[in-house]
Amino acid sequence: MRIALINEDSQASKNELIFETLKEVAGRYGNTVDNYGMYTETDPHQINYTQVGIVASVILETGMADFVVTGCGTGQGAMISCNAFKNVVCGYASTPLDAYLFSQINAGNAISIPFAQQFGWGSEVNLAMLFEHLFCQDFGGGYPKRFAEEEKVSRVKMYTDIKYCSQKEVQSALASFHQDDLKELLDYAQFKELFRKYAKECEATSFIKKLLAL
């Protein structure tokens, strides 16, 4: 699985810690991780928590990644931003148990983590354990195991019968944004490099290519 890390501005100073921890833990299970920033507090390219969902949606829709790890101070704003998009199913995790139950029951394609609230002494240990429990098993295994099939049916109903019917297509959503603002959000060297490397051919890929003149 290819995993994308997206940090927003308020927690950009923790990007290196989060990236290295995620890469080390997720790599044990055969996953690869790409860092989409923000990389430092002084990074000239800005992403705020309300914009995280846009970047996550583009990354997932174009096939640049299979899963997104993100967050903000509380983890709530980034989660709301992600879930505004039809193709993103983002959960919230502050503990290893949250992460494990999300992966086994909800089996979404993004997770939002609080990187400031209660992030103090020993938090790097909790973060490593959280990633360990998130990626230690294939998603959707069920918990308890005897409920696995019922949970799968519930996921399908939520993602197709409810979420997919109530939200815009990604292509339509991207076209609805102020295009100069969207271009500014995605027009940075690291994103374009990863886009060229991993984006699969689809309508959203063609749209982004034209937007960024790639």
N, C-alpha and C positions, 0 to 999 in steps of 0.2 A: 504494500500500500504506500502511495506517495502522500505525505502529510505536509500541509502548508501552515507555517506559523505567521500570524498577523498580530503585531503589537500596535496599540494606539498611543497617542501622544503622552498621556499622563503616566504611563508605565514603561515608556521607551527606555528608561535607564536600566530596566531589568531584562532587556531583550537578550543580551548575551547569556545571562544565567539561564533563562527559560529555554533558549535555543540549544545550548550545550546539554542541558538536562534532558530535554525532549529527544535530541538526537541520540544520546547515549542509551536511554531506556528503550525508545521505539526501535532503535537499530538492532537490539537483541532479538526482536521478533521479525526481522527481515524487512522492516519499513525504512523508507528514506524520508528525509525532512528537508524542506526548502524554507529559507527565511525571507519573508516579504517585508520585514521592518514593521514599524519604525525601529531604527537601529540604535539611536542615541537620543538623548534629550535635545541635542542641537542639530539633529538631522534636518536638513533643509526641506526634505519632502515630508509633508505632514499628513497623518491619518488620524482623525478623531473617532471617538467611539460610535458616533452616528454614521460614520462612513465605512466602518468595518464590514458591515453586511454587504455593501456594494462590492468591495474587493473580494470577499468570500464567494459571493454569487458568481462573479466573473470567473474566478479560479475554478470553481466546481463545474460550471456550465461548459467551459472550454476544455475540460479534461486536464488542466494543469496539475490538479491534485485530486485525490479521492476523499480526503478528510482535512478539515481545518481546525487548528487549535488557535483560540484567540482569548480575549478577555479584556478587562479594564479594571478600574479601581475596585468595584464591587462585583464585576462579572455580569451584572444585570443589564446594563446599557448595551454592551456588545451582543449579548444574547438576543435582546429585543430587536436590535438592528439586523442581525442575521435572519431571524425568523420572519422579518418583513418580506423575504424573498421566497418565491414558490419552490425553488430548488434547494433550499437550505433548511435542514432540520437540526436545530442547535439546542443542545442541552446545557445545563449548568452543573458545575462540580466544584466543590470546595474541599472535599475529602476523598480519599481513595474509594470509600464505599459508594459515594455519589457516582464516581467515574465508572466503577464496575457495574452498578445497576443500570446506568445509562447505556453502557455498551451491550449488556445482555438483554434488557427489556425494551429500551427505546430504539437502540441501534440506528441513531441518526448519523449525519455526516459532518457535524461540527460540534465543538464543545467550547463553552465560555467559562473562564476561571477568574476568581477575584485575585488580583495581583497586588492589592494594597490593603484591603480590609482583612484584619487579622493575619497579615503577612509580616511576621516578625521573626524572633529567634527560632531556628529550627524549621522555618518554612521551606527551605530548599529540600529538606528531607521529606516533608509532606508532599511537595511537588513531584519529587522522584517517585514516591509511592503512588501518587495519584496517576501518573503516566503508566506506571507498572500495572496497575489494576485496570486501566483503560485499554491497554493493548495486549494483555497477557492471554486473552482468548479471542477466538473469532467472534465478531459481533452477532447479536441476535440469538445467542444460545439459550436464552430464557432464564428467569429466576422467579420462584423455584423452577427447577427443570421440568416438573410436571405441567407447568403452565406455559411452556414454550410455544406450543401451537396456538393457544388462545391469544397469547401476546403478539404473535406474528399476524394473526387475523386483525387484531386491534390496530397494529402499526399500519397495515395496508389500508384499512378504512380511514385512519387519520390522515395519511399522506396522500391518498388518491381521492377518496370520497369527500374529504373536507378541505385540506390544505390546497390541493391542486385545483379544486373547483372554485375556491374563494379568492385566489390571488392571480395577478397578471402573469402572463408568460414572461420569462426573463428578457427576451429580446424586446418586447413591448415596454417593459420597465426601463431598460437601458435607454431606449429611444425617447422616453418621457422626461429623462433628466435634462437639466441645462447642460448642453454638450461641452461647453468650455470648462465647467466645473468637473465633469466626468473625465475629460481629457487631463486636467491638472492632477486629479487623483491618481490616475494610472500611468501618467507619463513620467516615469523615473527609470533609471538605467537597469536596476535589478529586476523590476517587474518585466520590462521589455525583453531582457535576456532570458528569463524563465519562460515568458510567453513564446518566444521564438523556438525555444527548446522543447516545450511540452504541449503547447496548445494543439488540439485536434481540430480537424476541419468540421465546422458547423456554422450555423447562422451567426451565433454570438462571436465566434472567432473572426469571421469576415467583418463583422461590425467593428470589433476592436482594432483590427488591422487598418481599416479606413480611418477610424478615429485618431489613431496614433501614427498614421502614415507609415506603416510598416511594410 
